[in-house]
Amino acid sequence: MDTKAFKRSLQKSENYHRKGFGHEAEVAGVLNTEYQSSLIQTIRNNNYRLERGEVTIRLAEAFGFCWGVERAVAMAYETRQHFPTQRIWITNEIIHNPSVNQRLREMKVDFISTIDGNKDFSVVEAGDVVILPAFGASVTEMQMLDDKGCTMVDTTCPWVAKVWNSVEKHKKRSYTSIIHGKYKHEETIATSSFADTYLVVLNLEQAEYVANYILNGGDKEEFLVKFKNAYSEGFDPDRDLVRIGIANQTTMLKSETEQIGKLFEQTMLKKYGPIELNEHFMSFNTICDATQERQDAMLDLVKEDLSLMVVIGGFNSSNTTHLQEIAIDYNIPSYHIDSAARIGPGNRVEHKPLNKDLEVAENWLPEGPITVGVTSGASTPDKVVADVIEKILQLKALAPIS
């Protein structure tokens, strides 16, 4: 499929919307009421610090809702207002936050269900309104919805769309897109749909395996088994790793994305030399500013003397998981929770250790004076962060702050 031509055609359609519907002011008021917090603003104004009795809260200087997430949620709210009586669907979670997605369900925005790993679009009919989430949707999904005669409201984050543009540039020059991401993640699925040939690498270790294969060759069958489900149909590492371009899932760890980009640049330089490098390697800066800011703020925070770290966000949120990784790298006890409901009763917390299932930790808050680092992923509202802080203070026998 000529994805560029399809996008141009779609953008001219009266049934495709990339902007709101003129209800910005009204929606902004609703969002402020439902998701903002005066407590968080107070902490921001106090140099991101709150001291109450034996508890010091240290809030990261960049956390929570990013601009792309705010935009996506606002557009979803506007869509419900603009189409008050029509059936509205969304192809996936609008963002990886359970409270926000539950609020949309209460607004009668229905989520496309998944059966055996495939989305069931049979319920969608001509004239229905379909929201494409902040992570985007695949070209195949958009084509299908267009053919059905649906109205599409595209809330895809502009940073994600920037990555798609890079992938289209790779395709135009017949380069394979090497995507740093999680092949099952909806953003990476959408991004790979814009490529003719692609390979998804999860981390630096996998990237080093690919780089070694480029330089020295190897067992093709072993390669294909190792990256099963993470490459385009008919992928051949001997043929398709001669000309490569770098792309990324915007929520991955920034430092690792940079390392992978440099690794492949050095690999192609070593194999083909400086004169021919540009005929074999392409790279664009597609690291999301918001992701970078939150990770940089976390790197600053973990250098302080913290008793523990609380990372707040959806358990399926990639950018939240990478914030937790930073705390682990600095040997700080960390607890990834999605809401204040995970805390208590008593001094216990239900949390998700990195790459493990949920578990319960008893006596997680130490006795005596403590300093608690707090951050949240880009899909987490301030109000959820405030609720967690309130709960921590209550557990330390302090009155709640209003």
N, C-alpha and C positions, 0 to 999 in steps of 0.2 A: 504494500500500500504506500502511495506517495503521501506520507504524513503531513508534509508541509502544505501540499495542495488541499488536503482535507481540512487542515486547520484554517486556511484562508477561507475556504468555503463555509466552514462552520461559523467563523467570526462574522460573516455577512448575513447569517440567518437571523430572522426575527425571533426564533425560538432558543437562541443562545445568549446568555447574559454573563458578563464578567464583572459587572458593577452592580451596586445596590439599586433600589427602586425609589429613592427619594424619601425614605423614612429614617434617614440617619440620626436626626436629632432625637426623635422619639425612642428609637432603639438604643441609642447611647444612654439615655436615662434609665431604661430597663436593665441594661447590662451593668451599669454602675451600681444599681440597687442590688442586683442578684450576685455580683461577682467581686465587687470591690470591698475594701475594709478600712475603716478609720484607724484601727490598731496598726495595720501595716504601714499606713501613711505616717503615723506617729513614730514608728521605728525608723522609717526612712529619714524623717526629719531629725532624728537623734543619732545621725551618723551610723545607721543600721545596727544600733545596739539598744537592748532593753535590759534593765537590771531590776529584779524584784526579789528581795530576800536573798536566798541562797542561789538563785538562778540568774545567770547572764545568758541572754539570747543574742547570738551573733548571726545576723542575716546577711547572706551574700549580696553584693552590691548590684548584681544583675540576676534576676530569677523570674520565674513565672511567665505569664502570658507575653508572647512576643507580638509584634505588629501583625505578622501573617496570621496568627491564630485569632487575634482580636477581629481582624478583617473577615475571616471565614465564619466565625460565630455570628458576627453582626449581619453578614449577608444571609445566613440561615434564618435569623430572626426576621429580617426584612422580607424574606421570601414568604414566610408564613403570613405576615401582615398583608403583603401584596396579593397573595392568592388565598384568601380566607376560606374558600369553600372547596378548593380543588384538592385532590389527593397529592400528597407530597411524599417522595421517597428520598432516601440518601443511600449512596452506593456502599458506604462504609461508615465507621465512626467519623464524625466531623473532625474531631481531634481525639487524642488518647487521654481523655479524662472522663471517668464514669459519671460524675455529677452533671457535667455539661451535656453528655449524650442522653442521660435520663431526662433532663429538662426538655430536650427536643422531643423525646417520646411523649412527654406530658403535653406538648404543643401539637400532638398528632402528626409528627413527622415520622414516617415508618422507615425502618431499616431493612434493606434487602438482606434476606437470609441466605446462609451458605449451606449447601447440601453436598456432602462428600468433597468438600474443598472447593466447590464451584458455586458462584453466586446464582441465585434463582431469579432471573429477570422475567420469568413468565407472568408474574403478577403485575408487571408494569404495562399500562395500556396507553394508546395514543391520547394525547392531551394531558397526561399526567405530568407533574412537575418533578424533576429529579435533580437533587443537589449533588454535585461532585465535591468531595471533601477537600480539606486543606492539603492532603497528601497527593491529590490528583486522582485521575482514573486512566485506565489504559486506552490506547487508541481504539482497540477493538470494542470496548464498552461504549465509548463515545459514538462510534460509528453505528453500533446497534441501536442506541437510544435515539440517534438522529433518524435512522431508518424507521423506527417505531412512531415517529412524529411526536416525541416528547419535548417539553420545554426544559432546557438544561440551565441550571444556575451553577456556574463554575467558580468555586471558591479556592481553587488551587493557589497555594502560596507562590508569589512571584519568584521567590528564590528557587523553588522546585521547577518552575517554568524556565528559569535561566539554565538549569542543568539540562532540560530537554533541548533547549536551543544548541547547547554544546554537543549533545549526542547527534543532533541532526547535522551539525557541521562535520562530525566524524563520518557519518553515513555518506554525506555528499562526496567525500574524498575516499570512500571505500576503506575506512579505518574501522577496526574492531573497537568497540567501546568496552573498556575495562572499568567496571563500576564497583567502587568501594561501598559495600552495603550488605544487607541481609536479603537473600533472594526471595524470601517469602513475604517481606515487608511490602505493604501496598504501594509505598512511594517507589521502591525499586522496581516493582512489577510495572508500574506506570512508566517509569523512566526507560526501562529496557524495551518497552513496546515501541519506542521511537527509534530504535536501532534495528538495522538489518542483521548485524552480527555483534554479539556481546558476550562477556564473561563477567560474572559477579564474584568478587573476592571479599571474604568476610573481614580479614585482618591482615596484619603485616606478615604473619607466618605463611598464609596462603599466597600472598603477593610474592614472597621470596621463592616459594616453590615454582610459581609461574615464571619469575625472572630467571631462575636456574634452567628451566626448560627452554626458554628463549635462547639462552647462551650455549647450552650444552646438549640440548635435545633430551630425550628420555623415553619412557614407556607410555605410548599414546593411550593405551587401554587403561593404564593406571590413572593417567591424568583425567580421562573422561569419567571414570568411576569416582574419583576424588571430588570432582565438581559436578556430579550428577544433579540435574535440575537447576543448575546455576549458569547455564549457557544457552545460546540460541540453537534452534533446530539445525542439525547438520554441522555443528561446530567441529572444526578440525584444528587442533593446536599447531600442527606443522604448517598449515596454510594461513590460519587466521591470526597468528601472533607476529606477523611480519610488519604490519602497520597498525599501531594502536593509539587510541586516545583515552584520556583519563576523565572519569566522571565520578560522582559520589551521591550517596543518599545523604541529604542535607543534615540529618540528625546524628551522623556518626562522629566519633571522636576526632576533633579537628587535627590534633597533632599526628594521629595515625594516617589520616587522609593525606596530609602533607608529606609524611614519610613515604607513603606508597607512591605518590606522584614523583618524588625525587628518585626513589628506587628504580622505577621504570624508565625515567629519563636517563639515569646513569647506565642502565642495562642496554638501552638502544644506542646510547653513545658509544659504549664499549663494543657493541656488535657491528655497528655501521659507520662509526666515526663522526666527527663534528660536521663535515661537509654534507653528509647525507641524513643527518639527524632529523631535520624537518620533513623528510620524506617518509619517516617511519614513526614519528612521535608527535602528538598534539596534546596540549594541556591548557585549560582555562581555569581561572579562579572561580570556583562555584561553591566555596565554603560559605554557609549562611552566616551573616553577621550576628544574628541573635544567638545561634548555637555557639559561635565563637565567644561572644560576650559572656554567656553563662558559664562556659567552661573556664574562661580566663578568671572570672570572679570566684569560681570554686577553687581554682589553683591559688588564688590569694588567700582565701578563707582557711584552707587546710594548713597553711603555714603558721596559723595562730595556735595557741595552747587550748585545744578543744578537748572536752571530756568525751564527747560523742558527736556524731553527725546524723541529722535527720534529713533524708532526701524524699521529697513529696512529689508524687506523680503517678500516672497510670502504670500498672505493672507491665503493660505491653508498649510503653513509651520508650523508644530507643534513646532519645536525648536524655531522658531521666536516668536510664541505666548507665549511661556514660558518665554522668555526674557522680553516681555511686562508685564507679570504678576509680575515680580520682581519689575519693576518700580512702578506698581500700589500698591504693598505691602508697598512701601516706600513713598506713597502719592505724587509722582512726576508726574506732567502732562505729559502724554505720547501719542505719535502719531505713530501708525503702518502704514507705507506706503510701497508700493512695488517698487516705482521708483520716480525720481524727477518730472515726469510728473504730479504727484498728487499735487504738490505745485504750487499755483498761479491759475489764474492771481491775482495780488495784494496779500495782506497779508491774504491769505486763504489756507486751505489745505484740501484735501479729504483723509480721513483716516478711519481706521477700529478699532473702540473701541472693547475691549475684549468681545467676544461672542455676538457681534452685527453686523448689516449690515453697509456698508459704509455710512459715513455722512460727511458733510462739516463743518469745523470750521473756523469762521471768526476771524481776528485779533489774530491769534494763536501765533505769535511772539511778545512778550511784547516790549514796547518802552524802550529806554535807554539801558544800558549795560546788556547783557545776557550771561549766560553760558549754552551751549547746549550739553547735553550728546548724543553721537551717538554710536549705535551698529548695528549689522546686523546678520541675521541668517546664518547658515552654507552653505546655497545655494546661497548666495548673492555675486556677483563679486565685487572687489574693485572699479571698474569703476562706478558701480551703486551708491556706497557709496559716491564716489567723486562728482558725479553729484548732489546728494542731498546737500552736503556741499556747493557746488558752488551756488546752488539756494538759500540757506539760506543766504549766504553772499550777494547775489544780492538783496534779499528782504530788507536787512538792508542798502541798498544804497551803497554797496561796489562794486568795479570793480571785475570782475571774475579773478580767479587765474589760470594761465596756468601751 
